[in-house]
Amino acid sequence: MASVTAHDYAWIRSSSWFRCALDTGYTLTLVRGVTPGDVQRVMAAEPQGTCTGVDALIERQDELLDATDYWEESFISGAFTVLGADEDWTLVLHFDGGVGMQPRFLEALSAGGRAVMHCSNGGKPIHLFYWYEDGELRTTFEGATARNGSTPDALNTVMREVGFALSEEEAASETHVDSKAAVFALAERLTGVRVTEELVRNAEYQLGHVPEAPAEEWTGIVIDVTDAHGERLHREFTREEVDAAVERARAKANAPIVILGPSSPAP
């Protein structure tokens, strides 16, 4: 584990399931000391039995999407136990289109322990990494040169060791390293869990249907736009104003259409 680098995860580029993950969007989370069943409960997932192999997990997600004629942010989560550096971890995988593991889940799952997550939103260039420790987001990044969290630089040494360039100067001078493979290696450094093609492909997954997160109550909207000439438009509308405008538009749309002929009096 101590010497693992991005090169140890070169296999992801020839993996059919990982190609699917990048195309459709995925989230992979490792949680220390929490069973698969407890992980699903924290995520408020409805139990869906089990399946063998990642292909079956992908199929269950496809069935969920095919059941509706619109895109929804619920997904099928698959979880199983893996051995890490010091104790059991739970690996959680979902092909969720980029929904990701909600921060409130990661805070709860890492309480008194650790959770490491990486994800992609599918076909678009957003690839994220999160490290939570005892309920706190310690380090997160999209690009390794811009890190955030309560301790954004705590992983700098190990990030360099696995292959990341941490500054624009390093990125320009060093040999290119597959950043997604480096993320897998970084996750292993933090967990001791070696993720392999065979591990993910052949695992027995405990399944759960994670519902959409409830919509947050809103009180208004803000429009703040600056055009190409530097002219700024800033307007704030309360929810009551928005609701009234919607009702006016609905009434206008539902009003009867009057067609005037040539002999009709002018309005």
N, C-alpha and C positions, 0 to 999 in steps of 0.2 A: 504493500500500500504506500509506504513512505516514498518510493521512487517512481510511482506511476506518473505518466505524462500524457499529453494529447496523443502521442504516437500509439499508446496502448488501446486507444479507442478509434483507430483508423477503420475498424470494421463497420462503423455506423454508415459509411458511405456506400457499402455494398449490401446493406440490410434492407430487405423489402418492407419490413414493418416500420423501420425508422424513416424510410422514404415516404411511406403513407403518413407517418406522424408529421413530417415537415409539410406535406401537401395539405393536410386537413387541419392541422393544429393539434398540439398535444400538451399535456402537463405530466411530468414525472416528479414525484415527491418521495423522499425518504424520511421516515419518522422513527425516532429512537424510543424503544420501550413502550410502545402503544400497539396493541394487537390490531389485526385487520378489521375485526368486528367493531372495536372501539373507534377506530378511524372513521369507519362508515357512519357510526352513530353521531360523532362530532359533526360530520358533514350533513347530518339529517337525511341520509340516504335511505330509500326504501329498499329492503333486501330483495335481491333478484336471483338468489341461488348462486351457483358456481359455474365456471366454464374452464376447460382445459386449453391453454394455448392463447397466444395473442391474436391469432386470426379469428378465433371465436369471440374474443373481446371486441375486435373491430366490427365483426358482424352484428353483435348486439347493439353497438352504437349506430350502425347503419339502419337497423330495424327501428330504432327509436326515431331517427330522422325521417324515415319513410312513412311513419305513422301520422305525420302532420304535413300540411301544405305550406308551412311557414317555418322560418328559422327560429328556434327557441334556444335558450341558454341552459337548458337542463342537459344532463349527460349521464352516461353509464361509467361508473368508476370501478376499476378492478384493483384488488389489493391482495398481497400475499406476504408471508414472513420470509426474511432473508437474514443471514448471519453477517453482522458487521465486525468491527475491530474488537469490541468488548462485550456486546450483547445483541439480542435480536432487534432487528429493525423491521418496519413495514414499508414495502415498496408499493406506492399507489400510482396507477397509470390510467389516464383517460385521454381519449381522442376527442377533445371537447371544442375544437374550432377556435381555440384561443381564450376560452372563458377563464381558465386557470383556477388554481386553488385560492379561495377567498382569504384575504388577510386575517379575518376573524377566525377562520379554521386553523391557519398556521399559528396564530397566537395561542389558541387553545391547545393544539397538538404539541407545541414545543414547550409548554409550561412545565418547568422542572426537568427539561430535556433539550432536544435539538430537532430541528426540521430543516431539510435542504430541498429546494425545489428549483427546477428549470423548466422552461416552456417556450413554445413558439405559437404564434397566432395563425399559422397556416398560409403559406404562399406569399406572405408579406414579410418585409425584413425587420421583424420585431422578435428578438430572442432575449429572454429575461432570465436572471438568476437571483435567488433569494436564499439567505442564510438567517434562520431564526434561532435564538438561544434563550431559553427560559421566558418565552412569550414576547421577546423583543426582536425587532428586525435589526440585525447587526450590520449586514452588508448586502447590498443589492446593486445590480448594474444591468444595462443593456449592452453598451460597449465598455470594455474593460478600462478604458481611459477615463471614464466618468462614473465614479462609484458613489453610492449614497448609503444611508443607514446611520445608526448610532455610532458605529465604529467602521467607517468606510474603508480605512486602510489596514485593518487588522489582518487581512488575508494577503497583503501585497507580496510577502516573501513566497508563500506557497503558490500564488497565482503566477509569479514569474517562473517558478520551478516547473509548473505543468505546461508552460508555453505561452502565456499571455504577455503581450506588450502593454505596459501600464501608462505610457505617455505617447504623445504624437511622435516625439523624436525616436523612441524605441520602435514604434510601429513602422516608421520610415526606414530604419536602418537594419532591422532584423528580418530573418527569413520568415515568410508567411507560415503561420500555424493555423490549422483548422480550429476556429474558435468554439465550434459546437463540441468537437472532440475534447477540447480543453475544459469545457464546462463539465463533461462527464468525469474527467480526471479530477477536477477540483471537488466535485461531489464525493468521489471516492476518498480523497484525502480527508474530508470532513466526517465521513461516516465509516470508512473501512469496508464499504459494500462495493464489490466488483460487479458491475452490471455487464453482462455478456449477451451476445445474440441468443445463445441457447437458454439462458436463464429466463429472459423475457418471452421467448417463443414457446417454451414448454411449461411454463408455470401454471399452477392451479389457482385461478383467480376467484376471490370472493367478490361478488358483484353487488352493486347498489345503484339505484337511480337517484341522482342528486337533483333536486328540483331547482328551478330558477330562483335566484335571490329575489326577495320581495323588493318592489320598487320603493325608493326613498320618497318620503313626503317632501313636496317642494312648495315654496311660497312665492316664487317669482322667477323671472328670467332677465338676463342682461345681454344686450346686443352691443358689442364693442368691435367696430370694424374701422380699419384705416385703409383708404384707397391708395392707388399708385401715385397720387399727387400729394400724399401726406395729409389729406383731409380725414379727420376722425369723426365717426358717428358713434355716440355713446347714449344708449337709452335703456332705462330700467322699467320693467312692467311688473306689476303685482299679479298674483294668481287671479284675483278678481277681475282685473283688466283683461287678462288672457281669456278667462272663461267667458266674459261678455263678448269679446271679439269672436270667439268660436261660435257662440249662439247666434250672433248676427250673420256670420257666414253661412251657418246651417239654415237659418230662416230664408236667406236669399237663395240658397241652392234648392230649397224645397218649395219655393214660390212657384205658382203656375206660370207657364210660358205662354205669353200672348203674342200671336202672330197677326200682324196688321196687313190687310190687303190694300190694293191700290185705292179703293174707295173709302178706306177707314179714315176717320178724322185724325188730324194731327194730334199727338199727345200734348 
